Each structure stands twice: as C-alpha cells, then as structure tokens.
Amino acid sequence: MQWLRKNKTSIPAYVALLAVASFWVAGGVGALDLLGDARSPMAMLTGLYLMLALVAVSIIITVLALTDLTRRASDSKRRRRMMQ
C-alpha cells in the first residue's frame, strides 16, 4: 500500500503497459485466427489494416508510458541527490 501511495501518478503508465501486453498476448494466442475466417479478400484486407493500426497505436502507447516512467524515475533520483 505504501508503494501505491508514493507512486499514484505512475499508475496510468503501468495500466497502459499492462493493456498493451495483454493485447499482444491475445494477438499471439489466437486473435489472428479471425483473419482466416474472412469470407472475402476485402474483409481480410480490412482486418489487416485494422490490426496494423492497432499495432502502431500499441507501440506509441508503450513508448509514451516507458518515457513517462523513465522521466519519473530520473526525477526522483535527482531529488534524492539534491537532498543529500
């Protein structure tokens, strides 16, 4: 509980990373089977474009979350050094 109180502002970044990780696990486990059931080439192409967009968004979210967490960690280290 103490960790949660100290890192309240970091929780959204952790939740975003968890959501992206679950997206990738779901995609690896079987979400790609949906494309195999496509009835037409146009439906398959649309599914591929949708997946491409989701992959791009997940990469952007991951980079932003990791950048935020890295910035917060460096800020806290800087504050500790200044207090010493």
DOZA-879168 format. One record per residue (C-alpha): x, y, z. Coordinates in steps of 0.05 Angstrom, whole numbers, plus 32768, in hexadecimal, padded with zeros to 4 digits. Layout:
N
XYZ
...
//
This chain:
84
800080008000
8039802F800E
805380257FC7
800F80387FAC
800D80787FD5
8053808C7FBE
8046807C7F74
7FFE80937F6A
801080BB7F2C
803580807F0C
7FF980507F0E
7FDC80667ECA
801E80567EA8
802080117EC8
7FD880057EB4
7FE780197E6C
80227FE97E6A
7FF77FB17E86
7FC17FBF7E52
7FF47FBD7E19
80137F7D7E34
7FCE7F5C7E37
7FBF7F747DF0
7FFF7F537DD7
7FF27F137DFE
7FAB7F0F7DE2
7FC57F1B7D9C
7FFA7EE57DA4
7FCA7EB37DC1
7F937EB57D8E
7F787EF77D77
7F997EED7D33
7F6B7EB17D27
7F347EE47D19
7F567EF67CD8
7F557EAE7CC1
7F0A7EAE7CC6
7F027EEA7C98
7ECF7EDE7C62
7EEE7F0C7C2E
7F327F297C1E
7F167F6F7C2E
7F027F597C74
7F487F3B7C7E
7F697F7B7C65
7F3E7FA67C93
7F507F797CCE
7F9A7F7E7CBD
7F967FCA7CBA
7F717FCC7CFC
7FA67FA07D1C
7FDD7FCB7CFF
7FBD80097D1E
7FB57FE67D61
7FFE7FD07D61
801580177D51
7FEA80347D88
800380007DBA
804B80117DA9
803D805B7DB2
801B804E7DF5
805580237E0C
808980587DFA
8062808F7E1D
805780657E5C
80A080507E60
80B780987E54
808980AF7E8D
80A3807A7EBD
80EB80887EAB
80E180D37EB6
80C080C77EF9
80F980997F0F
812F80CA7EFB
810981037F1D
810580DC7F5E
815080CB7F5B
816081147F4E
813681297F8A
815980F67FB7
819E810F7FA1
818B81577FAF
817281467FF5
81B481258008
//
